[in-house]
Amino acid sequence: MSLPPSTPLPRRRVLGLAALGAPLALAAWPRRTTAQASAATQAGRTPAMTSWALKTPSRTGIHDVAPASDHGVWFTAQRSGHLGWFDPRTGQTELIALGSGSSPHGVVQGTDKAAWITDGGQQAIVRVSWPDRQVRLFRLPEGTSHANLNTGAFDGDGDFWFTGQSGYVGRVAVRTGQVTVQESPRGRGPYGICATPQGEVWWCSLAGSFIARIDRRSGQSAIVEPPTPRQGARRVWSDSAGRIWVSEWNSGQLSVFDPRVRAGGAAAWRQWKLPGDSPRCYAVWVDERDKVWASDFGANSVVRFDPATEKFESWVFPRDGASIRQILGRPGEVWLPESGTEHISVIRTA
């Protein structure tokens, strides 16, 4: 691709639901005080979690992760201003400087195998080519106020869409390098963003408590209202059928919207409360088997939800305050950045 010149655990508990949306009566969630895997995990009946402390000179502020185009894993080092690359074979970490004032948030792999990063500190989208590690900046248009850049996703045409929590949704036209930004409906709040298998782009508003679909031609967003008021939609992800899964920060729910339901409204939605007394659902990701993964700050855990059986499984982190802000993976691997502990973890499901 040619680009234009640019600015240089854990114990598992399983809970079943009797019916879609049925309320749960739950006891307090137990915490493991040791990193030792359970006997079931060691016997291979439960996917195991493996963790590494990041071997860096100082705190990175690890935030989001993305499987790299080789065997490694990228992560954004929000505090130090780097793209991190972690090698699970050796446990070693490499840091690539992104520029003066950098404060990266989201990272995803592009169709060009490069790392694409939303960098709020530099008010720019950053591309790091791989494996040659060349850094290029695509700055927001002059006159754009501080966008507080958040996360990004590639649409079906290969263009990169991104959110700015101050109230912006934008696009990098990858073939030309042109960056366009539009004010989001209802102002501040745009946070998570994803693309469906059909190439459509959806995002959610944490402050506005809604999800929205982008018209890729005009750049305008059409709002879809979840049935739970003020739920705090934080992240979104699509399954293989194009259903949009939502992590609800304020309500502690995992919800899903099906655009194919013609009746629309509440009929197109389902919701489940995460296990525990006070769940705080932050990240959401759907794996290759259409199992839904979410992080819970309230229980210091990550959960897997099976839509077919309506059951949750939960892995509690052995370190307090793991604070998983993003989940991404590849077939058989679920990668988890522990922003609160400076660890990186993986659950291998295959």
N, C-alpha and C positions, 0 to 999 in steps of 0.2 A: 504494500500500500504506500502511495506517495502522499505526503502531507505538506501543506503550504508552510512557508517560513512562519515562525511564531516566536513569541518572547521566550529568549533563552531563560470410682466413686461409690464407688458409691452404692448405697443401698437403693433398691428399686421397690416402689410401691405401685400397685395397679388398682385403679378404681374404675368401675363400670357405671355407665349411665343406662337407665331403663328406657329412655326415649330421647329423641332430639330435643335439646333445650331443657331437659328435666333438671330441677334443682338438686344440689348435692348436699348431704349432711356429712361434714368432714371433721376429723380430729386434727389437732395441731400436727404439723409435719415434723418428723424427727430429723435430727442433724447427725451426720457422721463426724466423729472427731479424729478419724484416721483415714489415710489415703488408701488403706488396704482394700482391695476388691473383695466382694462377698464370695462365698464358696460357689454360689451359682454362677457368678461371673467367671471364676477360675475354671469351672467345669464347661464353660462355653455356652451356658443357657441364657446369659444376659450379656448384651454388648458391653465391652470393657471401656473405661475411660483411662487415657494416659495423659499425663501432664508434664510440662517442662517449665522451669523458671527461665525467663529470658536472660541470656548471658550478655548483658550490655553494661557499659560503664556507669550509667545512671538511668533513672526512670524514663521510659519512653512515652508513657501515656497511651499504651496500646488501646485502640478503639474498635475499628472494624477489621475483618479478615476477608481474604478471598484466595482460593486455591490458585497458585501461580501456573503458568503455562508449562512449567517443568514439574519436578517432583515436590517442589517447595510450596510454601504458603506465604502470601503477602499479608502485611498488616499495616495500618496507619499508626504512626507514632505521633499522636496529636500534641503531646507535650514537647517533644524534642524537635519536631519538624522534619521527620524522615518518612520514607517508605521503608518498612522493615521487610526482610525476607528471612523466613525461618526454614531450616533444613531438618526435617524430622528424622533423617537417617543419622545425623551427628549431634543434634541438639544445639547447633550453632546458629547465631543470628547475625545478619548483615544489615547495615543501615545505609540508605541512600539519601543524601541531603536533597531537599526539594527547593530550597531557596530561602532568602532572608525573610523572616517573619512568618514562615510556613506554620500552619496549624491544620493538618489534614484530618478529615473526618471519615469519608467513605472511600472504599476501593472496590473495583470490580475488574474482571478480565475482559478486554475488548475482543472483537472478532479478529483483530490484528495481533492477538496474543500479548499485547502490552497491558500494563496496569494503568487504569484510568481512575483518577483521584479527585475528590472534591476538597479543595483547600480554602477554608474560610479565612485563614490568615493572609493569604496572597490574593484573595478575591479572584480565584482562577481555577480552571480545570487543569489538572496536571497529567500529562501522559509520560510514563516511563517505559521506553521500549525494552523488550526482553528477548535475548539475554544481554544485549550490549549496554543497557542501563543508561540510555540517553534521556535527559529530562527536558520536556517542552511544556511551556505554559500557554494556555488559551485563556486570556483574561476576559472578565466580564466587560461589557461595553462601558465606555467612559461615561460618567454621570450616574452609573448605577450605585445607589447607596449600599452600605454594608449589608450583604445578603445573608450572612451566616450560613454558608454553603453546607449542605447536609449529605445527601446520598445521591447515587446515580444509577442509571440502567440504560441498556441499549435496546432500541426498538427493532422492528423487523427489517428496516432499511439500513441498519447499521449506524444510525445516529445516536448520540449520547444525550439523554435527558437527565436533568438534575433538579434538586429542590434547594431552596434557601429558606431557612426557618423564619427570617424576617418578613417573608411574604412574597417569594418569587418562585417561578418555575421557568427553566430555561433549557436550551438545546445547543449542542455543538454539532453542526453539520460536518461530519468527519471528512468528507471529500474536499470541502472547501476551507474548513477551519473556521467558518463564520460562527460566532456565538451570539445568540439572541436570548433575551430575557423578557418575561412578561410578569406583571404583578398578578399574584394569585387571587382567586375569589375569596372574599372575606378576610383578606390581609394576612397577618402573621400566622405561622403554624406549619407550613409544608415540611414534612419530615421524611418518612420512608417512601420508597418508590420501587416499582418492579415492572417487568415486562411479562406478558403472557406467551405461551407457545405460538400464538397467532401473531405475535409482534406488536400487540397493543400495549400501551403504557398506562399504569395506574399509580396514583400517589395518595398519601393520606396527610391529614392535618392534625397535629397533636393539640394545638390550641383551639382549632375549630371543631374538632371531633367529627370529622367526616372523611370519606374517601372520594376520589375524583378520577375520571377517565379523561385522558388528553386526546383532543382532536389533533392528530399529528400534522395535518395540513395547515390548520390555522394557529395551532399552539394553545387554543383555548381549552379550558377544563370544565367538564360537566360534573357537578356535585351529585353524589349519592349519599343519602342520609342513613346512617345505621339506626336501628330501632332503640338502642340504649342512649338516652341523652347524656351529654358531657362525659362520654366514655373514654376520651383521650386516645384516639387511634394513633399509634406510634410507628409501627412498621407494617408493611404489606408484602405478601408474596403470592404468586400464582401457582396453582397445581396444574397437572397435565390437561385438565378439562377447561382451564381458563377461569376457574373459580378463584376469587380473591380472598385470601386468609388475612386476618387483621389481628394484631396484638393490641389489646385495649389496656392502656396503662392505668387509667383512673378506675375502671370497673374491675380489673383483674380477670377479664374474660378473654377467651380466644373465640373469634367469630369468623364467619365465612359468608361472602356474598356471591350469589350465582347469577351472572348477567343473563343467563338463558331463560330464567323464570319470567315469563311474559307479564304475569300479574304485578311484578315489581313490589315495591314497598317492603313491609315486614315479611311477606311470603317468600322473598328471595334471600332471607337471612336465617342463620342459625347461630346460637351462642352457647358456650360452655364456660362455666367458672373453673379456673385452675384449682388444683388441690390446695388445701391449707387454709389457715384462718384469714390471712391478709395478703392474697396474691397481688403482685405488681408485674404485669406481663409486658415485657420490653421488646425483645427480638422475636421474629418469626421467620421460618424458612421451611420449604417443602422439599423433601428428598425425592430421589428417582423412583421410589415406590409409593409416592403420594402420602407418605407419613409426614405429619406436621410437627415441627420442632419449635419450641418457644422457651424463652428464658423467664425466670420468675425471681425478681429481686427480693420479694417478700420471704421466700423460702430458701434463698441462696441455692437455687437449683435450675436444672434444665429439664424440660419435659418433652415427651414424645406422645402425640395424640394420633390414634388410628381412627379415621372417619368411618371405617367399615364396622368396627366393633364399639366405637364410642368409648374407648378406654384410654386413660392416661398412664404413662409410665414416668417415673421421676428419678433423676440422679442428683443427689445433694453433694455439693462441693465440699471437700475436706478443709478448705481454707475459707474463713469467714469473709464476706463481702466480695465475692468473685465478680459480681457486676458484669454480666454478659450483655453487651450492647448490640452485638450483631452475631448472626449465625450464618455460615455458608459452608458448602462442602462440595464433594464430588462423589460419584458412586461408591458406596461403602464407607464413606468418611464424613463425619460431622465435626467441623472445626469451630472452636469456641475461644474467643479472646477474653481473658480475665483482666478487665481494665482496673479492677480494684486491687489485684495481687501481683501484677506483672508476670503472669503465667500465660501459657497457651496450652489448650487441651484439645484432645480429639476423642470422639467415640467412634470406634470402628464397628460397623454393623454387618460387615461381610468378611 
